[in-house]
């Protein structure tokens, strides 16, 4: 059963992003609205919202499909981005995607100032990030929260769908809830994707597509 939300408006995440890689920073901005977005210092991971002017545009450009969170280690910030996805069904009439691949953008140029022991620790932590990158069975939607079942959704107040999707989601079922905090603090709501882990067949009203 496909049910479109009755609210006159609902929050939607940016579904396709440009990743610009410069020597001093990463820039992430929506394909649909390139004057919006944010930058990340490659030295320490400081996040700043764009002012509309990229300045130097000679950096490498690639397409990503979402920002899944940040992890701060000794030398700086590491930003987890979705590099490929596959549509696998619908929930309440909205597309649901499976994460096919992810990678960390490392903003840790400050690592050159670490002590030898800190460098060893940082190297160990980096191996753990590789494990996170390879996590399987993650799903999400740009258009709607997929953590709540139909019964709970019908009890929500009018206007609930106008809230950022991370605010709509039940944190108990958000796989990446602990690594969204820095993005939430920076108020980049249109980029914050709650992921759930599990079998997509468990989703109510999800029409499973061939994997």
C-alpha positions, 0 to 999 in steps of 0.5 A: 500500500502506497500512502502519500503524506497529507501534509502540504509540505515535507522536508526533502534531503539533497539527493545528488551532491558535488564533491570538490577536492581542493588542496586546503578543503573539501566542498560539498554542494547540491547539484540542484542548488549549487549556491548552497553547501558547506566546506571542510578544512583539510587541516582540521575538519572545520565545517563552514557553510558556503557563502556562494563563492568557491573561489578556486575551481580547479579542484577535482570534482566527483558525485556523491549521494549523501553525507552519513556522518563525521568521526573526529580522531586525534589529527582531525575530522573524517567525513563519511560520504555515500559514493554509490547507491541503488534504489530498492523499493518504496516506502509510503510512495517514496524511493528507498535506497541501499548504500552500495559504497562509502568512503571517508574524506580525511581532514587530518593534515594536522597529523604531521604535528602528532607525536610518534605514539599518537601517529601509531594510535591514529594509524590504528583508528584509521583501520577501524574506519575502513571497517565502518566504510564496508558496513553492509545492509544500510538503507535510507530515503531522501524524502521520508523517515523510514524508522517509523511504522504506519501506526506511529506515523498516523499519530504524529502532529500535523507538520511533522513532515516539514521537520528535517528528516533527522528530527523525524527519525526514531534515534533507536533505529538510526545506525549512524546516530552517534556520528551525526552530531557535528553536522547537526550542530552546524545546521546542515539539515539538508545533508544529514541522512539517517541510515537504518541497518537491516533487511529491507523486507522488514519495512512496512509497505516497502515494495522490494525490488530486485537487488 
